[in-house]
Amino acid sequence: MAHGHAVKRYSGLMDWLTTVDHKKIGVLYLIAGGFFFLIGGLEAILIRIQLWKPLNDFVSPDTYNELLTMHGTTMIFLAAMPILFALMNAIVPLQIGARDVAFPFLNSLGFWTFFFGGVLLNVSWFTGGAPDAGWTSYVPLASDTYSADKGVDYYVMGLQIAGIGTLVGGINFLVTIINMRAPGMSFMRMPMFTWSAFIASALILFAFPALTVGLVALMFDRLFSANFFNVANGGNVVLWEHIFWIFGHPEVYILILPAFGIISEVVSTFSRKRLFGYSSMVFATVLIGFLGFMVWAHHMFTTGLGPIANALFSIATMLIAVPTGIKIFNWLFTMWGGSIRFNVANLFAIGFIPTFVMGGVTGVMLAAAPADYQYHDTYFVVAHFHYVIVGGLVLGIFAGLFYWWPKMFGRMLNEGLGKITFWTFFIGFHLTFFVQHFLGLLGMPRRIYTYQDGLGLNGMNLISTVGAILMGIGTIVFLINIIVTAKKPKNLSNDPWEDGRTLEWAIPSPAPEYNFAQTPLVRGYDALWKEKMDGNKGMTPAEPLGPIHMPSPSILPFIMSIGLFIAGFGFMYNHYIVAIIGLVITFACMFLRSVIDDHGFHIEPDEMHDKGVKG
Amino acid sequence: MMNRWHVVKRLLPLLAVMALLLSACGREDLSTLNPQGPVAEEQFGLMKLSISIMVLVVVVVFAIAIYVLIRFRRRPGDKTIPVQVEGNHKLEIIWTVIPLVLLVILGVPTIQSVFGLAKDYSKDENAVQIKVTAHQYWWEFDYPQYGVKTAQEMIIPTNAVISIEAKTADVIHSFWIPSLAGKIDTNPGGNVNRMYFEAPKSGVYLGKCAELCGPSHAYMDFKVKAVDEASFERWVAGMKAPAEMPSDPEIAELFASQCLTCHAVGDKGGTIYPNLTGMGDRLAVAGFLINTDDPQYKNEGTVYDNLVRWIADPQEVKPGNNMPKVDLTQQEIEAIAKYLSEQKLDY
């Protein structure tokens, strides 16, 4: 029997900096993503305070543009995606019966590059101006001619570094889900959340390279006087719009598909019913992912692509309503005939369904190009995408957090505080964004710093601001909830909801380092539920108890990311020595990683028993 | 079954009221829901069709959701295991086909309208051709058929199709007159966009820049003033009339050296920055300072007051715009403002 090499096990802060354990990386993603979510939320509140009355001058126009740019960029890249990655990291390996992801080292690298990319982006607040050309950074506004300060450089550099992390993470999940499933866990037995993580990862694989290409081109334009987007020298600004949205539209599905997965799990569990139409759900997810690449130009109906392009992209966009509708009705009929429990996780999931439908139908309305000539770049669009992203994704994330918190931390979030969060956030959300549909229709363009008095826009803007503050209160109550919960003892069973259906509920809460003492044998869809119905106590093991091979922790991913962080500054400020030092650090780490043999270590069966884990 | 239909029936009048509210919503000169021309009318038609279909979808989903949540809520102590239904092919086909049918109902008029609105009037001699050039942060309107160029206020006749050719001098903006027609982006380089609209009713319509273009994006408003044919002819003639310079020679010289290098008045002056002909009866100064003799809000004032405020510190009104703080004394500013506010085109 192979025995463990002497591997240094760290504790305290070093443990977190060096960890390659997918569950701990999930927690890191949650903390960092949650932190950026608070920053993005604060920016949103400042935006709404500026707009609460006409001709307000709470912030300056320049600051306002920085706020709206950083709010969008932070929420999409640094809050929403990382929190989804947190849940994917924490849960997907458990759901497929794996001991870790396929590439634990890469997983850590993905987190640290995301984190340092995000930090770099936000450093811009303290160095003379954040990016201010919108999260879409349309050129020529984002070119060095019209945005001469360093703001957009931070955008370009920060997102490239953070983008490495996302791409690495996406590839890691693809390989993990393809290769690491437990015996019997066929594709068509995978839980819906794992399926959605799989499709979202595939979208990341194809969409993020497009963004990277665009960012590199913009970086060359800005830092090295290239002409990709310089019209005077034969460049093309519409090219940026295409590149950005070829990435940007799939990005929306990268965000929402995992939320669909969460809702599928939560609704099914708390209705005590199998997911209705599982195979059509899988089919719909794949189809949405596929169609997501065919519709980017619906963000560009007013760019002047001509009637043929506008007609084709209108129809393609409308088609997405069909698989989305399938999902909505499948959720409703999952609950139909079930036994619906109204705990906080399920409240968020139930709140998600009608809210997302409202965001979906305005999406179809936007797909009708001639009507979009009116909606485009107005508050109608702002309302639409917040219904999808906040009403869809964020409610989904809350549902997922309340649902899986016991599995991640071994403690149950407080239900009472949770219900306060749900109602304030849910009501606040609808107050904020429902009226914005009408603001847009009444003629209010988006991204405006202020508006004239007497145009009939005052009342609804005030309502919107009140709603935003309510959402803020809901979020603060959630933070209090986390603190209160952290003081409770860890004493939960494997299946604290008692209605768990999938593999993660077959192991202790929180899951031990090696997840499964013995890899489970999966005998059907909803693997644990099937065993429960067959009267078995837990999963049937697929292997005898033996030593478990574990990857060793490493500080290299952290240092590699710091190298990139330093190099980013060097490039932005034309200190090429600094840039080279940064890159040398990164490449040196890569070299070390390549030449040092690392066989990992083993956890022996008796060690597991020592820790009080049921074999 | 009956019960659910009752719910829907009860909701119908509510929907009708909502639809009515929608159609009566908003200002005539600003709202997309209160269209004042055939193009906005057609777009509003498509909006109404799509809203109706979508309200139907939302009502069905909400009805099912509410029914399910009430009927199938878990009673305390309920330990029963519901039947584990795998799916239902008939239902799944229904909720695939019905949306497809709804999309066809929406898709056909969408495509008709996309091609209809793409009609090119740029060669039509009966249409009024206007070349729109967007600048940070103002609008230039060039009438090649009439040899007239103006800024910020587009004067159009009520009896003709207006054919727009839009481009930008700097960054991307978007040309939008909500109550007359949807927007079109202004792209740099030779990438011009065309659109058309009509304003059969005379009146003033508010125009907006809809694409983020810099710190003063919010201030980049313009006006469209639709007048009858005779007035339009008088306006063209007035624009081309020889300019009358300030009567005080000192001010006239100052005006020529400090203002006319960039701006034009009548046949005099430079053409790179906004044309100032007829400032006296413009509706706004710099697009955002509203001219009125009865000021109520912070950005309102008489033409004279607004001009003084603008010339004294353009960056305070519109941060990031290209007009410098000209080296003038308060008296000189007031004299120039007085002169400009007296320049009226009688049309």
Contacts between the chains, C-beta under 8 A, distances in Angstrom:
chain1	res1	chain2	res2	distance
A	54	B	297	7.3
A	55	B	297	6.6
A	55	B	298	4.7
A	55	B	299	6.1
A	60	B	215	7.8
A	60	B	319	7.3
A	61	B	215	3.9
A	61	B	216	6.3
A	61	B	217	8.0
A	61	B	218	7.1
A	61	B	319	5.1
A	61	B	320	7.6
A	62	B	215	5.0
A	62	B	319	6.8
A	62	B	320	7.8
A	64	B	215	7.9
A	65	B	212	7.2
A	65	B	214	7.5
A	65	B	215	6.0
A	65	B	217	7.7
A	132	B	215	7.9
A	133	B	212	7.2
A	134	B	212	4.8
A	138	B	171	7.8
A	138	B	172	5.7
A	138	B	211	7.4
A	138	B	212	7.3
A	140	B	170	6.8
A	140	B	171	4.8
A	140	B	172	7.0
A	140	B	188	6.1
A	141	B	171	4.3
A	141	B	172	6.8
A	141	B	212	6.8
A	141	B	213	6.3
A	141	B	214	6.5
A	146	B	136	7.8
A	146	B	170	6.7
A	146	B	171	5.3
A	146	B	214	6.9
A	231	B	188	4.6
A	231	B	189	3.9
A	232	B	189	7.9
A	236	B	189	7.8
A	237	B	172	6.7
A	237	B	187	6.6
A	237	B	188	6.0
A	237	B	189	7.7
A	238	B	187	6.5
A	238	B	191	6.7
A	271	B	72	7.3
A	271	B	82	7.3
A	272	B	74	7.9
A	272	B	81	6.4
A	272	B	82	5.5
A	273	B	82	5.1
A	273	B	83	7.9
A	273	B	84	6.3
A	273	B	85	7.0
A	274	B	84	4.2
A	274	B	85	6.7
A	274	B	86	6.5
A	276	B	85	6.1
A	276	B	86	7.8
A	276	B	87	5.8
A	276	B	88	7.7
A	277	B	86	7.7
A	277	B	87	3.8
A	277	B	88	7.5
A	277	B	92	5.5
A	278	B	86	7.0
A	278	B	87	7.0
A	279	B	87	7.2
A	280	B	87	6.6
A	280	B	92	5.4
A	302	B	174	6.2
A	302	B	182	7.3
A	302	B	183	5.2
A	302	B	184	5.6
A	302	B	185	5.0
A	302	B	210	7.9
A	303	B	185	5.2
A	303	B	187	7.3
A	303	B	193	8.0
A	304	B	184	6.4
A	304	B	185	6.2
A	304	B	187	6.6
A	304	B	191	7.1
A	304	B	193	3.7
A	304	B	194	8.0
A	306	B	118	6.9
A	307	B	114	4.9
A	307	B	115	4.8
A	307	B	117	7.9
A	307	B	118	3.8
A	310	B	114	5.0
A	310	B	118	7.9
A	311	B	110	7.5
A	311	B	111	4.8
A	311	B	114	4.7
A	311	B	115	7.0
A	314	B	107	7.2
A	314	B	110	5.3
A	314	B	111	7.1
A	314	B	114	6.7
A	315	B	107	5.5
A	315	B	110	7.8
A	315	B	111	7.3
A	318	B	103	4.7
A	318	B	106	6.7
A	318	B	107	5.9
A	318	B	110	8.0
A	319	B	103	7.1
A	321	B	99	5.7
A	321	B	103	6.4
A	322	B	96	6.1
A	322	B	99	5.0
A	322	B	100	6.1
A	322	B	103	7.3
A	325	B	57	7.8
A	325	B	95	5.9
A	325	B	96	7.6
A	325	B	99	4.6
A	326	B	92	7.0
A	326	B	95	6.3
A	326	B	96	6.1
A	328	B	61	6.2
A	329	B	64	7.9
A	329	B	91	7.4
A	329	B	92	7.9
A	329	B	95	4.4
A	330	B	87	8.0
A	330	B	92	7.9
A	332	B	61	7.1
A	332	B	64	5.1
A	332	B	65	6.1
A	332	B	68	5.9
A	333	B	85	7.7
A	333	B	88	7.4
A	333	B	91	6.8
A	335	B	68	4.7
A	335	B	69	7.2
A	335	B	72	6.0
A	336	B	64	8.0
A	336	B	68	5.3
A	336	B	72	6.6
A	337	B	72	6.3
A	337	B	82	5.6
A	337	B	83	6.3
A	337	B	85	6.7
A	338	B	72	5.4
A	338	B	82	4.9
A	339	B	72	6.7
A	339	B	74	4.4
A	339	B	78	5.6
A	339	B	80	6.7
A	339	B	82	5.5
A	340	B	68	7.5
A	340	B	69	6.5
A	340	B	72	5.2
A	340	B	73	5.2
A	340	B	74	5.7
A	341	B	74	4.8
A	342	B	73	6.8
A	342	B	74	7.7
A	350	B	65	7.6
A	350	B	69	6.6
A	353	B	61	7.4
A	353	B	65	6.0
A	354	B	58	7.7
A	354	B	61	6.5
A	354	B	62	5.8
A	354	B	65	5.8
A	357	B	57	7.2
A	357	B	58	6.0
A	357	B	61	4.9
A	357	B	62	7.9
A	358	B	58	6.3
A	361	B	54	3.6
A	361	B	57	5.6
A	361	B	58	5.9
A	362	B	54	7.3
A	364	B	50	6.7
A	364	B	53	7.9
A	364	B	54	6.4
A	364	B	103	7.6
A	364	B	106	7.2
A	365	B	47	7.1
A	365	B	50	4.4
A	365	B	51	6.8
A	365	B	54	6.1
A	367	B	110	7.8
A	368	B	46	5.3
A	368	B	47	7.9
A	368	B	50	5.5
A	368	B	106	6.3
A	368	B	110	4.4
A	368	B	113	7.8
A	369	B	110	6.5
A	369	B	113	7.8
A	369	B	114	5.0
A	370	B	42	6.8
A	370	B	43	5.2
A	370	B	46	5.5
A	370	B	110	6.7
A	370	B	113	4.1
A	370	B	114	5.8
A	370	B	116	8.0
A	370	B	117	5.4
A	370	B	182	6.9
A	371	B	43	5.5
A	371	B	46	4.4
A	371	B	47	4.7
A	371	B	50	6.3
A	371	B	110	7.8
A	371	B	182	7.8
A	372	B	182	7.5
A	373	B	43	6.2
A	373	B	117	7.4
A	373	B	181	7.4
A	373	B	182	2.4
A	373	B	183	5.8
A	373	B	184	7.3
A	374	B	32	4.4
A	374	B	40	7.4
A	374	B	43	5.1
A	374	B	44	7.8
A	374	B	47	6.9
A	374	B	178	6.8
A	374	B	182	4.4
A	374	B	183	7.6
A	376	B	174	7.6
A	376	B	182	7.4
A	376	B	183	6.2
A	376	B	210	6.9
A	377	B	174	5.9
A	377	B	176	7.8
A	377	B	183	6.9
A	377	B	210	4.0
A	377	B	211	5.8
A	378	B	210	6.8
A	438	B	25	7.2
A	441	B	25	7.2
A	441	B	26	7.0
A	441	B	31	6.8
A	441	B	32	5.2
A	441	B	33	5.3
A	441	B	47	7.9
A	442	B	25	6.7
A	442	B	26	4.3
A	442	B	27	7.4
A	442	B	30	6.6
A	442	B	31	4.9
A	442	B	32	7.5
A	442	B	33	6.9
A	443	B	26	6.9
A	443	B	27	7.5
A	443	B	30	3.9
A	443	B	31	5.6
A	443	B	32	6.6
A	443	B	178	4.1
A	443	B	179	7.6
A	443	B	206	7.0
A	443	B	208	6.9
A	445	B	176	7.2
A	445	B	208	5.1
A	445	B	209	7.1
A	445	B	210	4.5
A	445	B	218	8.0
A	446	B	210	7.7
A	447	B	212	4.4
A	447	B	217	6.3
A	448	B	217	6.2
A	448	B	218	3.6
A	449	B	215	7.3
A	449	B	217	7.0
A	449	B	218	4.3
A	450	B	218	5.3
A	451	B	218	6.9
A	452	B	221	7.8
A	452	B	288	7.4
A	452	B	290	7.2
A	452	B	297	7.1
A	452	B	299	6.3
A	453	B	296	7.4
A	453	B	297	4.0
A	453	B	298	7.4
A	453	B	299	7.7
A	454	B	296	7.0
A	454	B	297	6.3
A	455	B	27	6.7
A	455	B	30	6.2
A	456	B	26	6.6
A	456	B	27	5.9
A	456	B	30	7.9
A	533	B	81	7.6
